[in-house]
């Protein structure tokens, strides 16, 4: 039975106190809301779920497993998660380590985490503490993980590292002091994060970057610090976990120095848009150069080719014609999917101008090609 329906049947459970009833509903709703997001937990008997906000804000199992995969930790290594929360990242990261410490200020989250970790005979120790207080007790770790809270005291979203809790910029020297000689820091940060600004704020640590998306939605930005070797180049990985084989790995220097080929001849047969992870990572020119494509415009991150590039990491359309107005469309066309990229009109304005509604298989794409606003009729490949 769904939690929403169950909530209307309080009379059937009069033997439960109000506190027990609220807990019962919380467990039903938590399992219902996270069954797809956290299938491993849903399959464990007597697994406890926190309040709705904690379930909504936690990592998915898919992204948590990815963090574990990229670490390649030694079997004897130790780790600490200084912002434990629901414990999803702690749970999956700890599988790569001999021992893990989970640190969380919220008493209820600690109670739930301790129960859940015990179910799996885990080597995770729960500590109710702030990150700063826990670090003051000492200890050396091969991995220190943080997912700073991105809300201010009024509940509003913040995006600068300095405004998050804990303040990682301020805490950085202390974090480094608690790393083993080859230890690493891993920061899980907002998809809205300005990556360049964050790396600058966290100097002199060397940071590699992972921009992680699922089904073309960026879920998180990971910064992995591996010491203060300034001679190393920051490596950026843009990956959509629904298409892991298409991970795009590059450096900022490669992006800065490459020269994209302009779309001098048009129309071309195929149109390409990089996936959300690549666009967030900032590989605006390099992705076109790597795949031998022509860039539509300096500020239009779409690309063209006459030959189909099937392994391109993103969406591909087959272009059909250039449109000037409604008369250029098939007379029986009443709906289309409308996109705009660096184009003077919004999708809503275009829809009204062309007398169309959303839907169907056709796409109308508004973009700028070498400075000229252009409308294309296309279909997905």
Secondary structure by P-SEA (a helix, b strand, c coil): ccaaaaaacccccccccaaaaaaaaaaaaaaaaccccccccccccccccccaaaaaacccaaaaaaaaaaacccccbbbbccccccaaaaaaaaccccbbbbbbccaaaaaaaaaaaaaacccbbbbcccaaaaaaacccccbbbbbcccccccccccccccccccccccaaaaaaaacccccbbbbbcccccaaaaaaaaaccbbbbbbbccccccccbbbbbbccccccccbbbbbbccccccbbbbbcaaaaacbbbbccccccccbbbbccaaaaaaccccaaaaaabbbbccccccccccccccccccbbbbbccccccccccccccccccccccccccccaaaaaaaacccccccbbbbbbbcccbbbbbbbccc
